[in-house]
Amino acid sequence: MIDQKEQKKVSFYTLGCKVNQYETEAMIELFSNRGYLIGSFEEYADVYVINTCTVTNVGDKKSRQMIRRANKTNPGAPIIVVGCYAQIAPEEISNIEGVTMILGTHQRAEIVDLFEEYQQQQSPKVLVDNIMKIREFEEMSVSTLQDKTRAYLKIQEGCDRFCSYCIIPYARGPVRSRSLENIQKEINTLVLNGFKEIVLTGIHVGSYGKDLKGKTNLDLIALIEKIHEIKGLERIRLSSIEPTMITERFIEALQRLPKLCPHFHLSLQSGSNRTLRRMNRRYTKEIFEEKVRLLRKALPTVALTTDVIVGFPGETEEDFRESYEFVKKMQFSNIHVFPYSPKKGTPAADFPDQLSNQMKEERSKRMIELGEKLTTQFLAQYINTIQEVLFETETKEANEYEGHTSNYMKVTVKSLDPIVNTTQKVKVISQRSDKLIGEIL
């Protein structure tokens, strides 16, 4: 614990996914528990921590920009760089002025000890392990979050899918699952702190338990069943799953576990079988469609969101049109569209027939417009219905609050009483852009 008179301020900047955000929250707690003040990244601080992303080249560039910004804000202040970009390119980062220590995607739980040891002994600043040799889940936890009703909970690390466009298996290493005991302990703490909804997240959530075979019978479904028993927890949501996760057993569990939210982010990436093969995705569009049919038959109110990559190397206009029509047919409630970005170190970066940026942007625009239409159509069917909404925030408008239904529709209401972190029955009266407008009953 540092002396109160010498209390130092540490500031964080997080790039990338919800897993990164969770890990940053865990590191914030580690520093806070050791007596550090937590400040805004835009402010003067004694220490800066940059949690980087390397999914795209843009992520790399933004990570470098944030490092330089921290050094400009307080030249000479220690800068600790962690995360996926740090794991993949530690030498590149070590050449950036101001960088003090580089950790990668391991040893984040020891970040305070390592930093203070570095300050005392000036030990080597690059502490990046060979992530492919790590076999144990690194335990990090979050007990409190500011002004939130939904908590992300990391249950799993690593990925063994090796899609041809993705660098993450090389940045995060093999599949490692968190223990049931530690997952339950963290959820109980969060529930005691007022959280009503838990989002199970990880690098490849559907792989949970894969590394535990022979030691335990736990897999993702068994884990959800255990979590479902925790009193005070109202909702369990999954961050993202592969379509192959949707089995008869999964459907059966969905029907008897009411806390499991009827909202699934099913990763598609392309509606063209030719493109899916080149991506090394392990399903066809026909398999994907069958999984969607099973989900909608079991639960008609289910909301399905997805990711789509456009402009993948070799994607012809016919391939794109096939993908476009398939997305349209699936009637997703929301889609995230990504123009393909070649990532050094992945097979797809060396594929022939790379498309021009102009073509990728044009296709991206068309797919985004389709996604906006699908969202509008999905929300419209809920006008004049009664929905249960967990309210999360008060907006900038007077007496206006926003929250989400269990199938992740955003709903806005007016209320003279504070309703953050409460579940209310709401009558939906209209629709505005990507959200619904309602009245509390």
Contacts in CASP RR format, 6 or more apart in sequence:
PFRMAT RR
TARGET T0000
AUTHOR 0000-0000-0000
METHOD contacts of the structure
MODEL  1
MIDQKEQKKVSFYTLGCKVNQYETEAMIELFSNRGYLIGSFEEYADVYVI
NTCTVTNVGDKKSRQMIRRANKTNPGAPIIVVGCYAQIAPEEISNIEGVT
MILGTHQRAEIVDLFEEYQQQQSPKVLVDNIMKIREFEEMSVSTLQDKTR
AYLKIQEGCDRFCSYCIIPYARGPVRSRSLENIQKEINTLVLNGFKEIVL
TGIHVGSYGKDLKGKTNLDLIALIEKIHEIKGLERIRLSSIEPTMITERF
IEALQRLPKLCPHFHLSLQSGSNRTLRRMNRRYTKEIFEEKVRLLRKALP
TVALTTDVIVGFPGETEEDFRESYEFVKKMQFSNIHVFPYSPKKGTPAAD
FPDQLSNQMKEERSKRMIELGEKLTTQFLAQYINTIQEVLFETETKEANE
YEGHTSNYMKVTVKSLDPIVNTTQKVKVISQRSDKLIGEIL
1 34 0 8 1.000
1 35 0 8 1.000
2 8 0 8 1.000
2 34 0 8 1.000
2 35 0 8 1.000
2 36 0 8 1.000
7 35 0 8 1.000
7 36 0 8 1.000
7 37 0 8 1.000
8 36 0 8 1.000
8 37 0 8 1.000
8 46 0 8 1.000
8 47 0 8 1.000
9 36 0 8 1.000
9 37 0 8 1.000
9 38 0 8 1.000
9 39 0 8 1.000
9 43 0 8 1.000
9 44 0 8 1.000
9 45 0 8 1.000
9 46 0 8 1.000
9 47 0 8 1.000
10 31 0 8 1.000
10 36 0 8 1.000
10 37 0 8 1.000
10 38 0 8 1.000
10 39 0 8 1.000
10 45 0 8 1.000
10 46 0 8 1.000
10 47 0 8 1.000
10 48 0 8 1.000
10 49 0 8 1.000
11 38 0 8 1.000
11 39 0 8 1.000
11 40 0 8 1.000
11 41 0 8 1.000
11 43 0 8 1.000
11 45 0 8 1.000
11 47 0 8 1.000
11 48 0 8 1.000
11 49 0 8 1.000
11 70 0 8 1.000
12 24 0 8 1.000
12 27 0 8 1.000
12 28 0 8 1.000
12 38 0 8 1.000
12 41 0 8 1.000
12 48 0 8 1.000
12 49 0 8 1.000
12 50 0 8 1.000
12 51 0 8 1.000
13 41 0 8 1.000
13 48 0 8 1.000
13 49 0 8 1.000
13 50 0 8 1.000
13 51 0 8 1.000
13 66 0 8 1.000
13 70 0 8 1.000
14 20 0 8 1.000
14 21 0 8 1.000
14 24 0 8 1.000
14 51 0 8 1.000
15 50 0 8 1.000
15 51 0 8 1.000
15 52 0 8 1.000
15 53 0 8 1.000
15 59 0 8 1.000
15 62 0 8 1.000
15 63 0 8 1.000
15 66 0 8 1.000
15 85 0 8 1.000
16 53 0 8 1.000
16 55 0 8 1.000
16 59 0 8 1.000
17 53 0 8 1.000
17 55 0 8 1.000
18 152 0 8 1.000
18 199 0 8 1.000
18 201 0 8 1.000
18 202 0 8 1.000
18 239 0 8 1.000
19 154 0 8 1.000
19 201 0 8 1.000
19 202 0 8 1.000
19 203 0 8 1.000
20 51 0 8 1.000
20 53 0 8 1.000
20 83 0 8 1.000
20 84 0 8 1.000
21 152 0 8 1.000
22 140 0 8 1.000
22 142 0 8 1.000
22 152 0 8 1.000
22 153 0 8 1.000
22 154 0 8 1.000
22 201 0 8 1.000
23 51 0 8 1.000
23 82 0 8 1.000
23 83 0 8 1.000
23 108 0 8 1.000
23 140 0 8 1.000
23 154 0 8 1.000
24 49 0 8 1.000
24 51 0 8 1.000
25 142 0 8 1.000
25 145 0 8 1.000
26 108 0 8 1.000
26 109 0 8 1.000
26 140 0 8 1.000
26 141 0 8 1.000
26 142 0 8 1.000
27 49 0 8 1.000
27 51 0 8 1.000
27 82 0 8 1.000
27 108 0 8 1.000
27 111 0 8 1.000
27 140 0 8 1.000
28 38 0 8 1.000
29 141 0 8 1.000
29 142 0 8 1.000
29 143 0 8 1.000
29 144 0 8 1.000
30 109 0 8 1.000
30 111 0 8 1.000
30 112 0 8 1.000
31 38 0 8 1.000
31 47 0 8 1.000
31 49 0 8 1.000
31 111 0 8 1.000
31 112 0 8 1.000
32 38 0 8 1.000
34 112 0 8 1.000
36 47 0 8 1.000
36 112 0 8 1.000
39 45 0 8 1.000
41 48 0 8 1.000
41 66 0 8 1.000
41 70 0 8 1.000
42 73 0 8 1.000
43 73 0 8 1.000
44 73 0 8 1.000
44 74 0 8 1.000
45 70 0 8 1.000
45 73 0 8 1.000
45 74 0 8 1.000
45 77 0 8 1.000
46 74 0 8 1.000
46 77 0 8 1.000
46 78 0 8 1.000
47 77 0 8 1.000
47 78 0 8 1.000
47 79 0 8 1.000
47 80 0 8 1.000
47 115 0 8 1.000
48 70 0 8 1.000
48 73 0 8 1.000
48 74 0 8 1.000
48 77 0 8 1.000
48 78 0 8 1.000
48 79 0 8 1.000
48 80 0 8 1.000
49 79 0 8 1.000
49 80 0 8 1.000
49 81 0 8 1.000
49 82 0 8 1.000
49 111 0 8 1.000
50 63 0 8 1.000
50 66 0 8 1.000
50 67 0 8 1.000
50 70 0 8 1.000
50 79 0 8 1.000
50 80 0 8 1.000
50 81 0 8 1.000
50 82 0 8 1.000
51 82 0 8 1.000
51 83 0 8 1.000
52 59 0 8 1.000
52 60 0 8 1.000
52 63 0 8 1.000
52 66 0 8 1.000
52 81 0 8 1.000
52 82 0 8 1.000
52 83 0 8 1.000
52 84 0 8 1.000
52 85 0 8 1.000
52 86 0 8 1.000
53 59 0 8 1.000
53 60 0 8 1.000
53 62 0 8 1.000
53 63 0 8 1.000
53 83 0 8 1.000
53 84 0 8 1.000
53 85 0 8 1.000
54 60 0 8 1.000
54 63 0 8 1.000
54 84 0 8 1.000
54 85 0 8 1.000
54 87 0 8 1.000
54 88 0 8 1.000
54 89 0 8 1.000
54 167 0 8 1.000
54 171 0 8 1.000
54 343 0 8 1.000
55 84 0 8 1.000
55 166 0 8 1.000
55 167 0 8 1.000
55 168 0 8 1.000
55 343 0 8 1.000
56 341 0 8 1.000
56 343 0 8 1.000
57 341 0 8 1.000
57 342 0 8 1.000
57 343 0 8 1.000
57 344 0 8 1.000
58 341 0 8 1.000
59 85 0 8 1.000
60 85 0 8 1.000
60 89 0 8 1.000
63 81 0 8 1.000
63 85 0 8 1.000
63 93 0 8 1.000
64 93 0 8 1.000
64 96 0 8 1.000
67 79 0 8 1.000
67 81 0 8 1.000
67 93 0 8 1.000
67 96 0 8 1.000
67 98 0 8 1.000
67 99 0 8 1.000
68 96 0 8 1.000
68 97 0 8 1.000
70 77 0 8 1.000
70 79 0 8 1.000
71 77 0 8 1.000
71 79 0 8 1.000
71 96 0 8 1.000
71 97 0 8 1.000
71 98 0 8 1.000
75 98 0 8 1.000
76 98 0 8 1.000
78 100 0 8 1.000
78 101 0 8 1.000
78 115 0 8 1.000
78 119 0 8 1.000
79 98 0 8 1.000
79 99 0 8 1.000
79 100 0 8 1.000
79 101 0 8 1.000
80 100 0 8 1.000
80 101 0 8 1.000
80 102 0 8 1.000
80 103 0 8 1.000
80 111 0 8 1.000
80 115 0 8 1.000
81 93 0 8 1.000
81 99 0 8 1.000
81 101 0 8 1.000
81 102 0 8 1.000
81 103 0 8 1.000
81 104 0 8 1.000
82 102 0 8 1.000
82 103 0 8 1.000
82 104 0 8 1.000
82 105 0 8 1.000
82 108 0 8 1.000
82 111 0 8 1.000
83 103 0 8 1.000
83 104 0 8 1.000
83 105 0 8 1.000
83 108 0 8 1.000
83 171 0 8 1.000
84 104 0 8 1.000
84 105 0 8 1.000
84 167 0 8 1.000
84 168 0 8 1.000
84 171 0 8 1.000
84 172 0 8 1.000
85 93 0 8 1.000
85 171 0 8 1.000
86 93 0 8 1.000
86 102 0 8 1.000
86 103 0 8 1.000
86 104 0 8 1.000
86 105 0 8 1.000
86 128 0 8 1.000
87 104 0 8 1.000
87 105 0 8 1.000
87 106 0 8 1.000
87 128 0 8 1.000
87 131 0 8 1.000
87 171 0 8 1.000
87 172 0 8 1.000
88 167 0 8 1.000
88 170 0 8 1.000
88 171 0 8 1.000
90 102 0 8 1.000
90 104 0 8 1.000
90 126 0 8 1.000
90 128 0 8 1.000
91 126 0 8 1.000
93 99 0 8 1.000
93 102 0 8 1.000
94 102 0 8 1.000
94 125 0 8 1.000
94 126 0 8 1.000
99 125 0 8 1.000
100 115 0 8 1.000
100 118 0 8 1.000
100 125 0 8 1.000
101 114 0 8 1.000
101 115 0 8 1.000
101 118 0 8 1.000
101 125 0 8 1.000
101 126 0 8 1.000
101 127 0 8 1.000
102 125 0 8 1.000
102 126 0 8 1.000
102 127 0 8 1.000
102 128 0 8 1.000
103 111 0 8 1.000
103 114 0 8 1.000
103 127 0 8 1.000
103 128 0 8 1.000
104 127 0 8 1.000
104 128 0 8 1.000
104 129 0 8 1.000
104 131 0 8 1.000
105 131 0 8 1.000
105 171 0 8 1.000
105 172 0 8 1.000
105 173 0 8 1.000
106 128 0 8 1.000
106 129 0 8 1.000
106 131 0 8 1.000
106 134 0 8 1.000
106 138 0 8 1.000
107 114 0 8 1.000
107 127 0 8 1.000
107 129 0 8 1.000
107 138 0 8 1.000
108 138 0 8 1.000
108 140 0 8 1.000
109 138 0 8 1.000
109 139 0 8 1.000
109 140 0 8 1.000
114 127 0 8 1.000
117 123 0 8 1.000
118 125 0 8 1.000
131 170 0 8 1.000
131 171 0 8 1.000
131 172 0 8 1.000
131 173 0 8 1.000
132 170 0 8 1.000
132 173 0 8 1.000
132 174 0 8 1.000
134 173 0 8 1.000
134 174 0 8 1.000
134 176 0 8 1.000
135 174 0 8 1.000
135 176 0 8 1.000
135 211 0 8 1.000
136 176 0 8 1.000
137 156 0 8 1.000
137 157 0 8 1.000
137 176 0 8 1.000
137 177 0 8 1.000
137 178 0 8 1.000
137 179 0 8 1.000
138 157 0 8 1.000
138 176 0 8 1.000
139 178 0 8 1.000
139 182 0 8 1.000
140 154 0 8 1.000
141 182 0 8 1.000
141 185 0 8 1.000
141 186 0 8 1.000
141 189 0 8 1.000
142 151 0 8 1.000
142 152 0 8 1.000
142 153 0 8 1.000
142 186 0 8 1.000
142 190 0 8 1.000
143 186 0 8 1.000
143 189 0 8 1.000
143 190 0 8 1.000
143 193 0 8 1.000
144 193 0 8 1.000
145 151 0 8 1.000
145 195 0 8 1.000
147 393 0 8 1.000
148 195 0 8 1.000
148 392 0 8 1.000
149 194 0 8 1.000
149 195 0 8 1.000
149 196 0 8 1.000
149 197 0 8 1.000
149 390 0 8 1.000
149 391 0 8 1.000
149 392 0 8 1.000
149 420 0 8 1.000
149 421 0 8 1.000
150 195 0 8 1.000
150 196 0 8 1.000
150 197 0 8 1.000
150 198 0 8 1.000
150 199 0 8 1.000
150 237 0 8 1.000
150 390 0 8 1.000
150 392 0 8 1.000
151 190 0 8 1.000
151 195 0 8 1.000
151 197 0 8 1.000
151 198 0 8 1.000
151 199 0 8 1.000
152 198 0 8 1.000
152 199 0 8 1.000
152 201 0 8 1.000
152 239 0 8 1.000
153 183 0 8 1.000
153 186 0 8 1.000
153 187 0 8 1.000
153 190 0 8 1.000
153 198 0 8 1.000
153 199 0 8 1.000
153 200 0 8 1.000
153 201 0 8 1.000
154 178 0 8 1.000
154 201 0 8 1.000
154 202 0 8 1.000
155 177 0 8 1.000
155 178 0 8 1.000
155 183 0 8 1.000
155 200 0 8 1.000
155 201 0 8 1.000
155 202 0 8 1.000
155 205 0 8 1.000
155 208 0 8 1.000
155 223 0 8 1.000
156 175 0 8 1.000
156 176 0 8 1.000
156 177 0 8 1.000
156 178 0 8 1.000
156 202 0 8 1.000
156 203 0 8 1.000
156 204 0 8 1.000
156 205 0 8 1.000
156 206 0 8 1.000
156 207 0 8 1.000
156 208 0 8 1.000
156 209 0 8 1.000
157 172 0 8 1.000
157 173 0 8 1.000
157 175 0 8 1.000
157 176 0 8 1.000
157 177 0 8 1.000
157 178 0 8 1.000
157 202 0 8 1.000
157 203 0 8 1.000
158 168 0 8 1.000
158 169 0 8 1.000
158 172 0 8 1.000
158 173 0 8 1.000
158 174 0 8 1.000
158 175 0 8 1.000
158 176 0 8 1.000
158 202 0 8 1.000
158 203 0 8 1.000
158 204 0 8 1.000
158 207 0 8 1.000
159 166 0 8 1.000
159 168 0 8 1.000
159 169 0 8 1.000
159 172 0 8 1.000
159 173 0 8 1.000
159 175 0 8 1.000
159 203 0 8 1.000
159 204 0 8 1.000
159 207 0 8 1.000
160 169 0 8 1.000
160 174 0 8 1.000
160 175 0 8 1.000
160 204 0 8 1.000
160 207 0 8 1.000
160 210 0 8 1.000
161 169 0 8 1.000
161 204 0 8 1.000
161 280 0 8 1.000
161 282 0 8 1.000
162 169 0 8 1.000
162 280 0 8 1.000
163 269 0 8 1.000
163 279 0 8 1.000
163 280 0 8 1.000
163 281 0 8 1.000
164 278 0 8 1.000
164 279 0 8 1.000
164 280 0 8 1.000
164 346 0 8 1.000
164 347 0 8 1.000
164 348 0 8 1.000
164 351 0 8 1.000
165 279 0 8 1.000
165 309 0 8 1.000
165 312 0 8 1.000
165 340 0 8 1.000
165 343 0 8 1.000
165 346 0 8 1.000
165 348 0 8 1.000
166 343 0 8 1.000
166 346 0 8 1.000
167 343 0 8 1.000
167 345 0 8 1.000
167 346 0 8 1.000
168 203 0 8 1.000
170 345 0 8 1.000
172 203 0 8 1.000
174 211 0 8 1.000
175 204 0 8 1.000
175 207 0 8 1.000
175 209 0 8 1.000
175 210 0 8 1.000
175 211 0 8 1.000
176 211 0 8 1.000
177 207 0 8 1.000
177 208 0 8 1.000
177 209 0 8 1.000
177 210 0 8 1.000
177 211 0 8 1.000
177 212 0 8 1.000
177 218 0 8 1.000
180 216 0 8 1.000
180 218 0 8 1.000
180 223 0 8 1.000
180 226 0 8 1.000
183 223 0 8 1.000
183 227 0 8 1.000
184 226 0 8 1.000
184 227 0 8 1.000
184 230 0 8 1.000
187 198 0 8 1.000
187 227 0 8 1.000
187 230 0 8 1.000
187 233 0 8 1.000
188 230 0 8 1.000
190 198 0 8 1.000
191 230 0 8 1.000
191 231 0 8 1.000
191 232 0 8 1.000
191 233 0 8 1.000
194 421 0 8 1.000
196 232 0 8 1.000
196 233 0 8 1.000
196 234 0 8 1.000
196 235 0 8 1.000
196 390 0 8 1.000
196 421 0 8 1.000
196 423 0 8 1.000
197 233 0 8 1.000
197 234 0 8 1.000
197 235 0 8 1.000
197 236 0 8 1.000
197 237 0 8 1.000
197 261 0 8 1.000
197 390 0 8 1.000
198 227 0 8 1.000
198 233 0 8 1.000
198 235 0 8 1.000
198 236 0 8 1.000
198 237 0 8 1.000
199 237 0 8 1.000
199 238 0 8 1.000
199 239 0 8 1.000
200 220 0 8 1.000
200 223 0 8 1.000
200 224 0 8 1.000
200 227 0 8 1.000
200 236 0 8 1.000
200 237 0 8 1.000
200 238 0 8 1.000
200 239 0 8 1.000
201 239 0 8 1.000
202 239 0 8 1.000
204 242 0 8 1.000
205 220 0 8 1.000
205 238 0 8 1.000
205 239 0 8 1.000
205 240 0 8 1.000
205 241 0 8 1.000
206 220 0 8 1.000
206 241 0 8 1.000
206 242 0 8 1.000
206 245 0 8 1.000
208 218 0 8 1.000
208 219 0 8 1.000
208 220 0 8 1.000
208 223 0 8 1.000
209 216 0 8 1.000
209 218 0 8 1.000
209 219 0 8 1.000
209 220 0 8 1.000
209 223 0 8 1.000
210 219 0 8 1.000
212 218 0 8 1.000
220 241 0 8 1.000
220 245 0 8 1.000
221 249 0 8 1.000
221 250 0 8 1.000
221 253 0 8 1.000
224 236 0 8 1.000
224 253 0 8 1.000
224 257 0 8 1.000
224 260 0 8 1.000
225 253 0 8 1.000
225 257 0 8 1.000
227 233 0 8 1.000
227 236 0 8 1.000
228 236 0 8 1.000
228 257 0 8 1.000
228 259 0 8 1.000
228 260 0 8 1.000
233 259 0 8 1.000
234 259 0 8 1.000
234 390 0 8 1.000
234 423 0 8 1.000
235 259 0 8 1.000
235 261 0 8 1.000
235 390 0 8 1.000
235 406 0 8 1.000
236 257 0 8 1.000
236 259 0 8 1.000
236 260 0 8 1.000
236 261 0 8 1.000
237 260 0 8 1.000
237 261 0 8 1.000
237 263 0 8 1.000
237 408 0 8 1.000
238 260 0 8 1.000
238 261 0 8 1.000
238 264 0 8 1.000
238 265 0 8 1.000
239 265 0 8 1.000
240 265 0 8 1.000
240 267 0 8 1.000
240 307 0 8 1.000
241 264 0 8 1.000
241 265 0 8 1.000
241 266 0 8 1.000
241 267 0 8 1.000
242 266 0 8 1.000
242 267 0 8 1.000
242 282 0 8 1.000
242 283 0 8 1.000
243 266 0 8 1.000
243 267 0 8 1.000
243 268 0 8 1.000
243 283 0 8 1.000
243 287 0 8 1.000
243 288 0 8 1.000
243 291 0 8 1.000
243 292 0 8 1.000
244 282 0 8 1.000
244 283 0 8 1.000
244 287 0 8 1.000
244 291 0 8 1.000
246 266 0 8 1.000
246 291 0 8 1.000
246 294 0 8 1.000
246 295 0 8 1.000
248 294 0 8 1.000
251 294 0 8 1.000
251 295 0 8 1.000
251 298 0 8 1.000
253 260 0 8 1.000
254 260 0 8 1.000
254 262 0 8 1.000
254 295 0 8 1.000
254 298 0 8 1.000
254 299 0 8 1.000
255 298 0 8 1.000
255 299 0 8 1.000
261 406 0 8 1.000
261 407 0 8 1.000
261 408 0 8 1.000
262 299 0 8 1.000
262 301 0 8 1.000
262 302 0 8 1.000
262 303 0 8 1.000
262 406 0 8 1.000
262 407 0 8 1.000
263 302 0 8 1.000
263 303 0 8 1.000
263 304 0 8 1.000
263 305 0 8 1.000
263 406 0 8 1.000
263 407 0 8 1.000
263 408 0 8 1.000
264 295 0 8 1.000
264 302 0 8 1.000
264 303 0 8 1.000
264 304 0 8 1.000
264 305 0 8 1.000
265 304 0 8 1.000
265 305 0 8 1.000
265 306 0 8 1.000
265 307 0 8 1.000
266 288 0 8 1.000
266 291 0 8 1.000
266 292 0 8 1.000
266 304 0 8 1.000
266 305 0 8 1.000
266 306 0 8 1.000
267 306 0 8 1.000
267 307 0 8 1.000
268 288 0 8 1.000
268 306 0 8 1.000
268 307 0 8 1.000
268 308 0 8 1.000
268 326 0 8 1.000
268 327 0 8 1.000
268 330 0 8 1.000
269 275 0 8 1.000
269 276 0 8 1.000
269 279 0 8 1.000
269 281 0 8 1.000
269 307 0 8 1.000
269 308 0 8 1.000
269 309 0 8 1.000
270 276 0 8 1.000
270 279 0 8 1.000
270 281 0 8 1.000
270 308 0 8 1.000
270 309 0 8 1.000
270 312 0 8 1.000
270 315 0 8 1.000
270 319 0 8 1.000
270 323 0 8 1.000
271 285 0 8 1.000
271 288 0 8 1.000
271 308 0 8 1.000
271 322 0 8 1.000
271 323 0 8 1.000
271 326 0 8 1.000
271 327 0 8 1.000
272 285 0 8 1.000
272 315 0 8 1.000
272 319 0 8 1.000
272 320 0 8 1.000
272 322 0 8 1.000
272 323 0 8 1.000
272 326 0 8 1.000
273 284 0 8 1.000
273 285 0 8 1.000
273 286 0 8 1.000
274 319 0 8 1.000
275 312 0 8 1.000
275 314 0 8 1.000
275 315 0 8 1.000
275 319 0 8 1.000
275 323 0 8 1.000
276 283 0 8 1.000
276 284 0 8 1.000
276 285 0 8 1.000
278 312 0 8 1.000
278 313 0 8 1.000
278 314 0 8 1.000
278 348 0 8 1.000
278 351 0 8 1.000
279 309 0 8 1.000
279 312 0 8 1.000
279 348 0 8 1.000
280 347 0 8 1.000
285 326 0 8 1.000
288 330 0 8 1.000
289 326 0 8 1.000
289 329 0 8 1.000
289 330 0 8 1.000
292 304 0 8 1.000
292 330 0 8 1.000
295 302 0 8 1.000
295 304 0 8 1.000
296 302 0 8 1.000
301 407 0 8 1.000
302 407 0 8 1.000
303 333 0 8 1.000
303 334 0 8 1.000
303 378 0 8 1.000
303 407 0 8 1.000
303 408 0 8 1.000
303 409 0 8 1.000
304 330 0 8 1.000
304 331 0 8 1.000
304 332 0 8 1.000
304 333 0 8 1.000
305 332 0 8 1.000
305 333 0 8 1.000
305 334 0 8 1.000
305 335 0 8 1.000
305 336 0 8 1.000
305 408 0 8 1.000
306 327 0 8 1.000
306 330 0 8 1.000
306 332 0 8 1.000
306 334 0 8 1.000
306 335 0 8 1.000
306 336 0 8 1.000
307 335 0 8 1.000
307 336 0 8 1.000
307 337 0 8 1.000
307 338 0 8 1.000
308 323 0 8 1.000
308 327 0 8 1.000
308 335 0 8 1.000
308 336 0 8 1.000
308 337 0 8 1.000
308 338 0 8 1.000
308 367 0 8 1.000
309 338 0 8 1.000
309 339 0 8 1.000
309 340 0 8 1.000
310 320 0 8 1.000
310 323 0 8 1.000
310 337 0 8 1.000
310 338 0 8 1.000
310 339 0 8 1.000
310 340 0 8 1.000
310 360 0 8 1.000
310 363 0 8 1.000
310 364 0 8 1.000
310 367 0 8 1.000
311 320 0 8 1.000
311 339 0 8 1.000
311 340 0 8 1.000
311 355 0 8 1.000
311 359 0 8 1.000
311 360 0 8 1.000
311 363 0 8 1.000
311 364 0 8 1.000
312 340 0 8 1.000
312 348 0 8 1.000
312 355 0 8 1.000
313 340 0 8 1.000
313 342 0 8 1.000
313 348 0 8 1.000
313 351 0 8 1.000
313 352 0 8 1.000
313 353 0 8 1.000
313 354 0 8 1.000
313 355 0 8 1.000
314 351 0 8 1.000
314 352 0 8 1.000
314 353 0 8 1.000
314 354 0 8 1.000
314 355 0 8 1.000
315 323 0 8 1.000
315 340 0 8 1.000
315 355 0 8 1.000
315 363 0 8 1.000
320 363 0 8 1.000
323 367 0 8 1.000
324 366 0 8 1.000
324 367 0 8 1.000
324 370 0 8 1.000
327 335 0 8 1.000
327 367 0 8 1.000
327 370 0 8 1.000
327 371 0 8 1.000
327 374 0 8 1.000
328 370 0 8 1.000
328 374 0 8 1.000
331 374 0 8 1.000
331 377 0 8 1.000
331 378 0 8 1.000
332 371 0 8 1.000
332 374 0 8 1.000
332 378 0 8 1.000
333 374 0 8 1.000
333 375 0 8 1.000
333 378 0 8 1.000
333 379 0 8 1.000
333 407 0 8 1.000
333 408 0 8 1.000
333 409 0 8 1.000
334 371 0 8 1.000
334 374 0 8 1.000
334 375 0 8 1.000
334 378 0 8 1.000
334 434 0 8 1.000
335 367 0 8 1.000
335 370 0 8 1.000
335 371 0 8 1.000
335 374 0 8 1.000
337 364 0 8 1.000
337 367 0 8 1.000
337 368 0 8 1.000
337 371 0 8 1.000
338 364 0 8 1.000
339 357 0 8 1.000
339 360 0 8 1.000
339 361 0 8 1.000
339 363 0 8 1.000
339 364 0 8 1.000
340 348 0 8 1.000
340 355 0 8 1.000
340 360 0 8 1.000
342 348 0 8 1.000
342 349 0 8 1.000
342 354 0 8 1.000
343 349 0 8 1.000
372 434 0 8 1.000
375 434 0 8 1.000
376 431 0 8 1.000
376 434 0 8 1.000
379 409 0 8 1.000
379 431 0 8 1.000
379 434 0 8 1.000
379 435 0 8 1.000
379 436 0 8 1.000
380 431 0 8 1.000
382 409 0 8 1.000
382 428 0 8 1.000
382 436 0 8 1.000
383 428 0 8 1.000
383 429 0 8 1.000
383 430 0 8 1.000
383 431 0 8 1.000
383 436 0 8 1.000
384 427 0 8 1.000
384 428 0 8 1.000
384 429 0 8 1.000
385 427 0 8 1.000
385 428 0 8 1.000
386 425 0 8 1.000
386 426 0 8 1.000
386 427 0 8 1.000
386 428 0 8 1.000
386 441 0 8 1.000
387 405 0 8 1.000
387 409 0 8 1.000
387 411 0 8 1.000
387 425 0 8 1.000
387 426 0 8 1.000
387 428 0 8 1.000
387 436 0 8 1.000
388 405 0 8 1.000
388 406 0 8 1.000
388 423 0 8 1.000
388 424 0 8 1.000
388 425 0 8 1.000
388 426 0 8 1.000
389 403 0 8 1.000
389 404 0 8 1.000
389 405 0 8 1.000
389 411 0 8 1.000
389 413 0 8 1.000
389 423 0 8 1.000
389 424 0 8 1.000
389 425 0 8 1.000
389 426 0 8 1.000
390 403 0 8 1.000
390 404 0 8 1.000
390 421 0 8 1.000
390 422 0 8 1.000
390 423 0 8 1.000
391 401 0 8 1.000
391 402 0 8 1.000
391 403 0 8 1.000
391 413 0 8 1.000
391 419 0 8 1.000
391 420 0 8 1.000
391 421 0 8 1.000
391 422 0 8 1.000
391 423 0 8 1.000
391 424 0 8 1.000
392 402 0 8 1.000
392 403 0 8 1.000
392 404 0 8 1.000
392 420 0 8 1.000
392 421 0 8 1.000
393 401 0 8 1.000
393 402 0 8 1.000
393 403 0 8 1.000
393 420 0 8 1.000
394 400 0 8 1.000
394 401 0 8 1.000
394 402 0 8 1.000
394 418 0 8 1.000
394 420 0 8 1.000
395 401 0 8 1.000
395 402 0 8 1.000
395 412 0 8 1.000
399 414 0 8 1.000
399 415 0 8 1.000
399 416 0 8 1.000
400 412 0 8 1.000
400 413 0 8 1.000
400 414 0 8 1.000
400 415 0 8 1.000
401 412 0 8 1.000
401 413 0 8 1.000
401 414 0 8 1.000
401 415 0 8 1.000
401 419 0 8 1.000
401 420 0 8 1.000
402 410 0 8 1.000
402 411 0 8 1.000
402 412 0 8 1.000
402 435 0 8 1.000
403 410 0 8 1.000
403 411 0 8 1.000
403 412 0 8 1.000
404 410 0 8 1.000
404 411 0 8 1.000
405 411 0 8 1.000
409 435 0 8 1.000
409 436 0 8 1.000
410 434 0 8 1.000
410 435 0 8 1.000
410 436 0 8 1.000
411 426 0 8 1.000
411 428 0 8 1.000
411 435 0 8 1.000
411 436 0 8 1.000
411 437 0 8 1.000
411 438 0 8 1.000
412 432 0 8 1.000
412 435 0 8 1.000
412 436 0 8 1.000
412 437 0 8 1.000
412 438 0 8 1.000
413 419 0 8 1.000
413 424 0 8 1.000
413 426 0 8 1.000
413 437 0 8 1.000
413 438 0 8 1.000
413 439 0 8 1.000
413 440 0 8 1.000
414 439 0 8 1.000
415 440 0 8 1.000
419 440 0 8 1.000
424 440 0 8 1.000
424 441 0 8 1.000
425 440 0 8 1.000
425 441 0 8 1.000
426 438 0 8 1.000
426 439 0 8 1.000
426 440 0 8 1.000
426 441 0 8 1.000
427 438 0 8 1.000
427 439 0 8 1.000
427 441 0 8 1.000
428 436 0 8 1.000
428 437 0 8 1.000
428 438 0 8 1.000
429 437 0 8 1.000
429 438 0 8 1.000
429 439 0 8 1.000
430 436 0 8 1.000
430 437 0 8 1.000
430 438 0 8 1.000
431 437 0 8 1.000
END
